[in-house]
Amino acid sequence: MKGKRIAITGILNFYKREEAFFLIQTCGGIPQVVVTRDTDYLVIGRYRANSINGDKSNKRILAEKYIKQGRNIRIIREDEFLGMLWRDLI
């Protein structure tokens, strides 16, 4: 996780967003409030679908757009994110 830029969308089950950002920093990662071309990971939490985007958040839509442009952004579930965190914290 060291040096990786990580954004979060939706609601996480295990941590509040501020706590998750603190843990990302503790592991040497770079928390991002928004998805950019330089984002490495987008963590998907619980998300309430809306009438405009269906079951995708704006951050996920933007990440998928960047992926189609050839950017190397991994969209991961919360359990994958937790595995990365706990592995780096131990």
N, C-alpha and C positions, 0 to 999 in steps of 0.2 A: 504494500500500500504506500510505501515511502515514495514521495514525489508525485503521486497520482492525484489528479483533480477529480473530486467526487461530488456530484449533485444528488439531491434527494427530491422525489416527488411523492405526494400522498402522505398518509399518516403511518408512521412506524408503530409496530406493536410493542417493541421492547424498550425503545428510547424516545424521548422527546427530541425534536430536531436539534435543539441547542446541545443536548447531551451527545448526540451522534456526531455533530460537528466537532465538539471537544475531543471525542475519542479518535476521530479521523486525524485531527492535529496531533494528538498524543502519539499516534502511530506513524507520524511523518507525512501524512497526506495533506491535501489542500482542499478544504471544504468550499463548495461553490453554491451560491444562492441561485444562480441561473445556469442553464446549459449554454456552453460556448463551443466553438470549433475545437478548443483544446481540452474539453472534458474527456476524461478517461472512462468514468463509470457513471451511470445514472441508476440509482437505487429506486426501485418501484415499491412503494408502500401501498396501503389500502387507499382506494380512490373511489369517490362517488361519481358515477357517470353523470355527464350533463348533456343537455339536448343538442349542443353545438358539436362537441367532439366525441360523443358516444362514450366509450370506455377508456379513452386516452387523455392524459393531461397535456397541457400545452408544452411542458418540458419534454414529455415523451415524443410528441409530434415533432418538436424541433430536433431532438436527438436523432430520430429516424430520418429526418431530412438531411442532417449532416452525414449520417451513415451512408445514405444514397449518394452523397457527394464524395464518398471515399474516406471519410474520417473514421478513425478507429475508436468508436465509442461503444462500450459494452453496456447493455441494458441488463441489470441483474435484479433478482428478487431479494427481499429482505434477508431471507435465510442464508443466501450466498454472501451477502454483505456481512452478516454476523460472523460467519465462518472466517472471512478475511480479517475482521477486527480481532476476534478472539485468538486467531493464530498469531497475529502480530503483537498482541498484548502479552502473550505468555512468554 
